Amino acid sequence: MSASAAEPAIVARRGRPLSWALALPLAWVALVVFLAITADWIGLPDPAAQELILRRKPPSAEFLLGTDNLGRDMLSRIIYGGRTSLIVGICAPFFGFLIGGAIGMSAGYFRGKVDLLAVGFIDILLAFPTLVLALTFVAYLGQSLFNVTLALGILSIPAAARVSRANTLAWANRDFVLAARTIGASNWRILTREILPNVLPAMFAFWLVAVSVIIVAEGALSFLGLGIPAPQPSWGGMIADGREALDVAPHTALIPAAVMFLTVLSLNFLGDMVRNLVDPRRSAL
């Protein structure tokens, strides 16, 4: 069989697993986003309403996912907690990528002293243990949704800067960029019109992975008691509350942990898919 005839067969064999690998995580993420957006309109119980007589009820027809240590409906708290995790997971990397992307593109385009200063700044931030630095920021700023998002956004700047710098270096000497310089285009125009559109796909692929990392980081902060303050639900806070009753009511910790796991896994799969699409060399390996 010739190479040209074998290639469609390989594509056909890969097509079905690829479609399932894309459809399942996409469906899960879409479900989580949809429920988080429509939580106020689908008739859920108040996620903060306590009913001690109903505490630690197992999943049943009345309570689909059971109740927690204070008798609060687990399904309602997981959906509202998903809203919290998505707000932090989307906004924090966006802030980090906005600042870090600008730093990385400037470093990769101008080179020289700009690159030296940017790389030094990135290395300084990367030298600190991420979780310790996040705990320090939140402890100093105070516990709130905004402060947690800001702290995690600052921590996402170095990774975003490295990704944007690496991709800018790959595009800065291409023929169309050199042609734009030759006709007298300004640096701002070259960065925004020529380089940025080519850097954005790789940044978006990495952003999907960063969202999953930030969700885990927010859960870790909540688990350690420095995340989103009560009574606002979050997946990490639910896991922290449920660990005290693992022996008698394991669903109070295992269900939110499973939801977080599936969400993070799905985002990682989607990030890998997008990265393979924007980088043909990686997808061919």
Buried (B, 14 or more C-beta within 10 A) or exposed (E): EEEEEEEEEEEEEEEEEEEEBBEBBBEBBEBBBEBBEEBEEEEBBEBBEBEEEBBBBEBEEEBEBBBBBBBBBBBBBBBBBBBBBBBBBBBBBBBBBEBBBBBBBBBBBBEEEBBEEBBEBBEEBEEEEBEEBBBBBBEEEEBEBEBBBBBBBBBBBBBBBBBBBBBBBBBBEEEEBEEBEEEEBEEEEBBEEBBBEBBBBBBBBBBBBBBBBBBBBBBBBBBBEBBBBEBBBBBBBBBBBBEEBEEEBEBBBBBBBEBBEBBBBBBBBBBBBBBBEBBEEEEEE
